[in-house]
Amino acid sequence: MNHDFAAYVIQQFRSTEQTIQQRIQKETKGLSRAKDEERQRDIVADEVWNFAQRVTAGDLRSAETVLCIIQMAHKGQREYEQGVRKAWMKKMNKRNNATQSLVASVQMSLFTEVSSVQRRLNTVLPTLPRYSWYISLPVRLAEPFTGKDDSEMHVLENPICRERVFGVPTVRSSTWKGNLRWMAVMAGLDQEVRERLFGNETDEEEEFHAGQLFFFPTFFDRIDFEVVTPLVRETRFPKPGTGPIYLECVRHHPDDGARPGEFGLLYLAPSSAWQSLAETAKQAAADLKHTAAILTEMLLSYGFSAKKTSGFGVIDDNFRDQQGRKQGVLAMVGVAVPEVEGMTVKSEPARQPVTSLPFGSCAEMRYQAERLARALEEVSHE
């Protein structure tokens, strides 16, 4: 954090502090202790948010930093600590539509262009080794997702993981990989298969190699909140001295019109210099079936979020848009499927053809994976 900026914020905030004290003295006369504390938090929340908006000209990412500075400068003052937190949660709550300003349209347009499924299918996949495959599906959450960010400062103790430049909530590629590797262990996949898909464990020093699965990060367009109350195990009453814990999360409501995230997974087949095409086809078929199975279990049963033992991070098993079109895609390089239901992506003559199969649920994804696997197995026996 820039210390000059912090000093500037603290200096500029002094007049607002005076306004806050004047309002507290005027508006809390005759109130009970509980109502007095609540009114103080409301006053602080209103004034600090208005101040942050003035200083940052409405930029939400900068306003978040300003709120952090104010909260740190008034550490130990209950009304400021809770008031700043209340201001942030109130303005970020989806119900007042302030969350839309977290991701300006130009930013989401950039994300959409960079992570476009069609761009990957048309531009990237045809250049990859034969029998490489790619899975893409929309991530609309049935239960909240949360993951701790590594930010040095934040208004809440448990901020959600964010993309560093634009500040949008994100599921990192390493998070996807770690959760799917764990799911592979739970499903009982052989160590040889796990190492082929995910690479060696990080603590192994000899013969370390990367896996053949590559994951893309997932971005969401808004932030919500979850409240956790620690309980005494024996009595099931709230634990004394530990108030509610606030978590930033991503939550999709049926009627909020939120943009779903986009999950992307690439399997990079070995080049012909390493093994024969028949061996590659047989291996790719087996890996595709394994991956589709454990991916389904992770997304629908186990989740991929922190606190997944409480049900966090499970998705909605419906990959269709409002018009009923299937949004899931399973694509493979250099193999044709007879009577394919969907489209075959056209590519330049010098590049590999890409067969693309749409699906609208995890069950359909596994069915399409079986179809491609059978086509690969036929190739391996030729």
C-alpha positions, 0 to 999 in steps of 0.5 A: 500500500502507498503510504502517501495515499494512506496519509492523504486519506487520513488527513482528508477524513478528519472533517468527516470525523467531526461530522460523524461526532456531531451526528452521533451527539445529535441523533443518539440522545435518549436512545437505549444502549443497544439502539445507541450502538446501532445508530452509531454504526449506521452513522459511521457507515453512511459517512465513511461510504460517502467519503470514500465515494468522493475521494475515489470518484465512485471507483469501487476497488479504490473505495475498498482500499479507502475503507480499509485505511479508515478501519485500520486508522480507527482500530479499537473503536468499535463504532468505526470498525463495525460501521466500516464493515457495515458500509462495505456489506451494505453497498456490496449486497446484490439487492441494491444493485451496487454489485454491478459496479464491481465489474464494469461492462468493459471489464466483463467484455474483456474477460468474455473475449479473452476466455471465449470458448469459441476462440479456444475452439477455433484458434487454440485447439487446432494447433494442439497434438492429435487427440487433445480434448477440451471441456467447457461448462457454465458454473451457476452455483446451487450453493455458495462458493468461498475461498480465502484471498491472500490480500494483505488488507480488507474490510472483512477478515475473510475476503473472497479470492479475487483477480488481482487487476480487476478485483472480480471474484475468481476460482483459481486454476490451482483451486480447480486442479487441487480439488479435482486431484483430491476427487481422483483420490476419493474415487480410487484412481490408480496413482499412475493415472493420477500422476499422468493427469495431474503430475507428481505431488509437490513434495516429490523431488525425483522425476517431477513432471507436469500432468496432462490436464491444464485448468483455466480460472473462472470469474464471477461478476458479483459478491455476496455474504455468508454469516457463520456463528461458532457454536459450543459443541456440547450446548449448541449455543453461540460460543461466548466472545466470538461474534458472527463471522462474515464471509464474502462469497459468490451466490447465484439466486434463480432470479438475480440475472447473474452471469455464470462463471465458465469452467475450462479444462484442457487435456494435452495429449503427448506428441507423436515423438513420445509414443504412437498415435494408437497408444495416445488414442487409447490413453486419451480415451481412458483419461477422458472417461476418468476425468468426466466421472470425477468432474461430475462427482466434484461439481454435483456432490463434493463441491470445490469451495472452502467449507465444502464439508458444509455443502459449499461449492456445488453447482446447478446441473443445468448447462442451458441458457434461457433459450434452452441452448446447450452451453456445455462443450466437449471438443477433441482434436483429430477425431470424427464421431459418426452422426454427431449431434452438434457442430464440427468446428471448421479450421484452416487446412493446415490445422487439425479438425476439431469435433465439438459435442454440446451437452446440457448436464453432467450426465450428457457430458459423460455420455458424450465422453463415452462416444468420443472414447469409443471413437478413440478406441476404434482408432487405437485398434486400427 
